[in-house]
Amino acid sequence: MTDVTSTVVRLKLSLLRNGLRQSGGRRAAFVASAVVALLFAVVQLLGLVLLRGQPHVDAVAVLGAAVLALGWAFMPLFFPSGDETLDPTRLVMLPLRPRPLVRALLAASLVGIGPLFTLVLLVGCAVSVAHGAAGYGVAVVGVALTLLICVALARVIATANVRLLSSRKGRDLAVLSGLVIAVGAQLVNFAARSLGSAGLGELAPVSDVVRWLPPASAIGAVHSASERSYGTAVLQLALSAAALALLVGVWARTLTRLMTAPDGSTLQAPDRPADSRGRASAGGGLGALLPAGRTGTVMARSLRYVWRDPKTKAAWVTSLAIGVIVPVFNAVQGTGSVYFACFAAGMLGIQMYNQFGQDTSAFWMVAMTISSARDAYAELRGRALALLLITLPYATLVTVLTTAVLDDWGRLPEVLGLSFALLGAMLATGAWTSARFPYSIPQEGHRNVAAGQTGLAWIAIFGGMVSAALLCAPVIALAITLNVTAGGDAWTWLLLPVGAAYGATITWAGLRLAAPRTAAHLPEILTAVSKG
C-alpha cells in the first residue's frame, strides 16, 4: 500500500516537472499563476484573521468552506486537462486493487497549487473562529477533513465522468469555463456590494443551514468547540467524517466498474437501416428551414462551426456571456443605463471579423467555389445571415431584459434601433476586414492568432470597431437630436425602423464592397489563414 502511494505521488511530481520542462513559456505561466494564487490566498488568510472577534464571522468561515468545496466539485468538469492523474483509465493495465489505488490517488491529489491554495484559505477560515485549546484542536482535525473531502469530491466526479471528459464533448464542456468564471465574478461582485451595505448579518440564515452540511460542518465544528458546545462539535465532525467515508466508498466502486467495463467508444455501432442513413444525409431540423442553394449551404456550414469547432464555440460563448452580463448586471446593481444593451450587439458583431480564419487551410475548398464577385457576395451573405440568425434575437432579448430591469420601457424602440444599426455596421466592417486583413487561428493550444499575425488581428478588430462606430454616427446623431430637442421624446420610436433599415442597408453595402476584393485575392487569403 505504501509503495503504491509513494509511487503515484512521485508520478504526480514527475508529471508536473516534465510539463514545466516543455517550454519556457509554460514555466513562466506556472510560476506566475502560482505566485498570484498564493498571494491571493495569503491576502484572504490575513483578512479572515483580522475578522476574528467580529459578529457573524462564523458565517463567513462556514460559507467560505462551502464555496471551496463547490469549486472542487465543478473544477474537473471545466478543466479536465488540468491534472493528468484525473484519468485513472491510464492505470487500467496495472495489477492494482481499487482501495489501495484510491488511497494513492487521494494522496497524489494533495500535491499541487490547488490543494495548497485551499489549505491556506481553510486555515484562515478555521483561525477566524477558533478560540481556546479545544477550538484550535478541533481546527486541526476540521481543516484536514475539509481538505480531504474537497479533493475526494473532485476525484469522484472526475472518475464518474472520465469517459465524457476524455471525449470531444468533454473538451467542448471546458469552453463553458469562461462563461462560469464571468458569471461567477459578477455574482461575487454583486454579493459583495450587497453585503457592504447590509452587513454580514445577512449571511447568518444561510450559514445556520450550511454549517450542518459537509464539509462546511467541519469548520462549523471549530466554532462550536470554541463556544464550548462540545457535543455539537463532535456531531459536526462526525458528519464530515461520514461524508468522507461515503465519498471514498463511491469512488472505489466507480473505479472498479470503470477499470473492468469495456470502453463504449471501442465498440462498433450497429448499422443503421438504409432509409435512416438517407434521411440523415438529407439533413433535417434547422437545416430544413434554411434557404435553398448556396446561401443555405453556407449558413449550415457556419452554424456547424459554431457548434463543433472549439475555438469558434469559445469565442461565441464568451461573447454571449459578456454581452448579457455587462448591461443586465449593471442594471441590477443600479449603475447601468438602457443604452448599455447595445453592448450585446457589439460583442456578437465581432464574430463577423476574420470569417475566413476559422476555415484555416480548408479555405481552399471554399476558394474553389468562388469564380466571381457574385460568388464571393453569396458566400459572405450566407455567413452574415448565419450570424444574424443568432445575434438578432439575442440582441433583442438583452435589450428587453435591460429595459425591464431599469423599468424604462419608453426607450425600448430607441435602443433597439441603435442596436440594429450597430450590428449592421459591424457586419459590414467585418466582411471588409475579413477580406482585407485575414489571419490564421491555430487549432492547437490557447492562442487565437498565429505567430507573426498579431498586428493583423489588432488592425482588423479595433480598426473595424472604430469604423463601425463612425458608420453608426448618423443614427447616433438622430438619437441625440431627438433627446435634446423639446418634444423630441415623442418621436424617438422612429429610431427603431430607421435603425433597422440603416443596419440592413449598411450591411448590404459592406458585403457588396468586400465581395470583389475577396474574389480577387483568394490565394492571398488562403496563404494568410493557413499559417496556424
N, C-alpha and C positions, 0 to 999 in steps of 0.2 A: 504493500500500500504506500509506504513512504517512498519507495523507489519510483512508483508511478507518479506520485505527486511532484517529487523533485524533478523528474524528467519533463513533465508537462510545463512546470514553471520555467525550467531552463529553455524549453521550446518557445514559450511566450517571449522570453527575453531575447532569444536568438532572432525571432521574427521582428521584434522591434529594432534590434541592432542592424540586421541585414536590410530592413526597409530604409533606415537612415543612410545606409551606405550607397543607395542607388543614385542619389544626386545631391548636390549642394543645396539646391532649392528646396528639396524635401526636408533636409536637415534644418535649414533656416525656418521653414514653416513650422516644423515640430517644436523647435526651441521657442519661437515667437508665441505659438499657441500655448505652450506650457507656461511661459512667463506670464502671459495675460491671464490665463485661468487661475494660476496660483495667486497672482496679485489680487484678482477679484475675490478669491476665496479668503485671503487674509483680511481684506477690507471688510468683507461680510462678517468674519470672525470678530474683528475689533468692534464692529457696530453692535453685534449681539452681546458682546461682553459689556459694552457701555450701557446696554439696556437693562442690566441687572438691577433689580430692585424697583423697576418701573411697573406700574399697573398693567396687567394683561400681557406681560412679556411671555408668559407661558403659552398664550395663544399663538404668538409669532413663532415660537420654537416648535410647537406641535405641528402647525401648518407648514412650516419650512421643511420638516422631515417628510411630511406627506407629499409635498411638491417634488422633493428629490426622488422619492420612490416612483412617482408618476413619470418623471423624466427617465429613470432607468427602465421603466416598463415599456415606453414607446421608443426609446433610442434604437434598439435593434431593428425596428420596422423601417425607420427612416435613414439609418446609416448602417446598412448591412455589411458594407465593406470596411468598416472602421476597425474590426478585430477579426483576423483570420481564424482564430480559435473558436469563433462563434459557430462554425460549421463542424459538428462532430462527425459527419459522414467521412471526413478525411482520415479518420482513425478506424474506419469500419473493417479494414483488413487486419488489424492488430488483435491479438487474443486478450482483450480487456473486458472485464466484467463491469456492468453498469455502475454499481455503487462505488468501487474504487475510482472509476473514471469520473463520476460526479464529484467526488472529493478533490480529485486532481484539477478538474476544470474550475471548480469553485475557488481553489487556491490561486490558479492562474488568473482568474477574474480580478483578483485583488492587486494585480500588477498593472500599472499604467497611470496616466494623468487623471482619468476619470475617477477611479477609486480614491486617489489622494485628494482630489478636489472635494469629493463627497465627504471624506473623513474630516477635513478641515471644517466644513460647514456643520457637520453633525457635532463636532466638538464645540463649536460656537453655540449651537442650539442647547446642548446639554449644560455648558457652563453658565449660560444666561439664566437658567432656572435652578441650578444646583446650590444647595446651602447645607452646611454641616457634613459630618463624616458619612452619614447614611446617604445623603444626596449625591456626594461625589463617588461613593462606592457603587451605587446603582447607575451612575452616569457611565462608568467604565463598561458595565455589562450592557447597558442600553445602547450605547454608541456601537459596540461590536455587533449586537443583534441587528440593529437597523442597517448597518453596512452590509452584513451578510444577506439580509433579506433583499436589499436593493440589487446586489449582484446576482443572487439566485433568481429573482424575478426576471431580470434581463435574460438570463440563460434559459429559463423555462419558456419564455415567449419566443426567443430566437430558435430554440430546438423544435418547438411545435410548428414553427413557420419556416423551417430551413429550406424546404422544397420551394416555397414561394420566393424566399429571399435570394436564392441562387438562380432564379429564372429571369427572363426578360421583364415579366410583370413585377417582380420584386425590385429590379433596378428602376423601373418606372415609378414604383412607390416611393423611392428615395427622392424623386422630384418634388414630392409634396412637402419635403422638409422645409423648403423655402417658404411655402405658404404657412406651415405651422409656426415657424420662427417669427414670421412677420405678424401674424395674428396674435401669437402669444406675447410678443413685445408690446403690441398696442394694448392688449388686455392688462398686462402688468402696469403699463403707464397709466391706464385708466383707473386701475385699482389703487395705485399709489396716490393719485390725485384725490380720490375719494377718501382714502384713509387720512391723508394730510389734512383734510377739512373736518372729518368726522371723528378721528382718533382711533386708537387701537381697540377700543371697546366694541367696535363693530364686528371684530373677529371672534368675540367670545362665544356667541351661539354656535358658530360653525366648529370652533375648536372643542367645545364640550362634547360634540359627537365624534370628531376625528380622533380625539385622544384615546378612544377605545378601539380604534381600527389599526391593526398592524401595518407598517412598522412604526407609525407615529405613536402607538401606545407605549413603546419602549422609552421614548422621550417624555411622554406623559408620566411614566413611572418615576422619572427623575424628579419631576415637580411634586408628585405625590409623596415620595420619600422625604423630600425637603420640608414638606408640610406635616411630616410625622404620620401620614396615612399609610402605614406600612402594609396593611392588608390590601389596600387598593394598588399599591406599587407592585406587590407580588403578583396580583391578578393581571395587571397590565403587562408585566414581563412575561408571564405565562402565556398570554395571548400571542405575543410576538414570537416566543419560542415555538409554540404550536404552529404558527404560520410558517416559520422557517422549516420545521419538520415536514409539514404538508407540501411545501414547495419542492423540497429535496425528493420526497417520495414521488410526486408527479413527474419531476424531472427524470428520475431513474426509470420509471415506466415508459415515458416518452422516448428516452434513449434506447431502451430495449426494442421497442416497436420500430423505431427509425432505423436501427442498425441491423435488423433482421428481416424487414419487409423489403420487397423489390421496389426499385425506383420506377414510378409510373412513366417517367419520361423515356425509359428504355424499352417500354412495351409497345409493340406495333398496334396502331389504332386500326379497328376494323374498317374494311372498305365500305364506303357509303354507296347506296344504290345510284345507278346512272342518272336517274331523274333528279336526285338530290344534288349531285355534282353539277348537273346542268343549271339548276336553279341558283346554286351558289355562285357559279361563274357568271351568271347573267346579272348578278347584283340585285340588291333589294334594300329595303329600309329607306334611309335617306337618299341613297343613290338613285332610287326610282323617282324621286321628286326633283332631281337636278335637271337643268335644261339638256336637250339633246345636242349632239355634235361636240366640237372641240371645247366649248365653254364648260359643259357639264363634266367632261373628262378631266379638264384642268382643275375644276373645283373639287372633284372627288380626290384627285391626287394631292392637292394642297391640304384637304381635311385629313387625309391619311397621314401626312407628315405631322400634323398637329397631334394626332392620336398616338402615332407609333414612334416617331423619331425622338430620342431622349432630349437632345439639345433644344429642338423646337418646342417640345412639350414643356421643358423647364422655363423657356422664355415666356410661353403663354401663361403658365401657372403664376409666374412672378408678376406679370402684367395684370392679370385678372385680380390677384390678391391686392397689390398696391393700388390698383385703380378703384377698388371699393373701400380699402382701409383709410386712405387719406381723406376723402370727403366725408364718409359716413362717421368715422371715429372722431374726426374734428367736430362734426355737427353734434354728436352725442356729448362731447366734452364742453360744448357751448362756445368753442373758439373758432368755428368754421363759418363758411359762407356758402350760399347755394351755388355760387359760381365755381366752387371747388369741384363740382360734379364734372366739369369739363376735363378734369384730370384723367378720368376714366377713358374718354375718347383719345386723349393724347397718349396714354400708356399703350393702348391697343393699336393705335395708328402706327406706332413704332414697328409693329410686326410686318408692315409692308416694306420696310427697308431691307435691302440685301436679299431680295426674293430668290435670286439665283444661287446665293451662297449655300442655302440649305440643300441644294441638289448635289453639291460637291462635284466630283468627276463625272457623276451620272448625268450632268447637264448636257453631255454630248448627245444623249437620246432626244432631249428637248430641242437642241440646236438642229438636229436632222429634220425636224418637222417644220422649221421656220425657213421659208424661202423668200419672204417679202415682208414689208412693213405691216401689211394686213394680217399676216400670220402672227407677227410679234404682238400686234394690238390684241388679237384674240387670246393669246397666251396671257398677257398682262391683265386683260379684262377678267379672265377666269380666276386668276389669283386674287384680284381685288374683290370680286364677288364672293369668293370663299371667305375672305377676311370679313367682309360686311355681314355675312351670314351669322357671325358670332358677335362682332363688335356693335352692330346697330342695336339689337335688342339689349345687349349688356349695358351699353352707354345709356340707353333709355331707362333701364331698371335702376342704375346707380343714381341717375338724375331724380327719378321719382322717390327713391329712398331718402336721398339727401333733403329733398324738398319736404318730405313728410316729417322727417326728424326735426327740421327747423320750422315746420308749420308755415311755410312761405309759398303757398300754392299759387299766388298771383304771378310769381316769377318763373313758374314751370315752363310755359311756352318759350319765354326768352332764353332760358338756359338750354333748353333742348335745341333751339335754333343755333345757338353758339356752338354746342357740342357737335351738331351735324356739320356745320361749316368747318370746324377744326378737323373733324375726321376726314372730310373730303379733301382738305388741303394737305393732310399728312399722307393720304393715299396718292395724291398727285406727286408730291415731292418724293415719296417713297419709290414710286415707279421710275422716276427720272434718276434718282441716285442709285437704284438697283442696276440700271444700265450704264451709268457714268462711273460709279465707284464700287464695283463688285469686289468682294473679298471672300476668302475661304473660311469655313467653320470646321475646325478639326473634330473628327468623330471620337477620338480618344482623349482622355484627360479632361481637365476642367476649363481649359482655355476656349474662349468663344471666337478668337481671332487667330489666324495662322501667323507665325513669326514673320516679321517684316511688313505686315499689313495693318498694324495698329493705327497708323496715321490715316489710312483709307477709311477705317471704321469710324474714327472720330470725325473726319470730314463728312462722311455720309450721314451719320446720325445727327450730330449737332448742327451741321450746316443745313440739313433738311428740316430740323425742328425750327430753326430761326426763319428759314424760308416759309415754312407753313404758317408761322405766326404773322409774318408780313402779308401772306396771301389772305389771311383772315381779317386784315385791317379794315376793309370796307364794312364787314358785318359788325366788327367791334365798334367802329366809329358810329354806325347807326344805332347800336345799343346805348352808347354813351349819350348820343344826341337825344334819344327818346327819354332817357332817365333824367337829364338835366333840364329839359325843356318843360315849361309849365304846361300841364295837361298831357304830356307825352306818355305818362304811365298807361293811359287808356289805349295806346296803340302798340305797346310792347309785344302784344300777341302776334303782330305781323312778323316778328323775328323768327317764328317757327317756320312758316312757309318760305320766307326769304332765305333763312339759313339752310334749310333742306335743299332748296333749288340751287343756291350758290355752291353748296358742297357737291351736289351731283354734277354741276357744270364744270367746276374746277377739277373734279376727278376725271371727267371725260377729257378735258383739255390736257391734263397731265399724262394720261395714257396715250393720247394721240402724239404728244411731244416725245415721249420716251420710246414709242414703237419704232420709228425709223432708226434711231441710234442703236437699239437692241438688234435689229436685223442687220445693221451694217458692221457690228463689232462682235459677232458671235465667237470667233476664235479668241479674241482678247478676253471676253467674259469667261470662256471655258478655261483658259490658262489661269485666270485670277482665282476662280473658285475651286481649282484642282490642286492647290498647294497644300491643303491641310491633310 
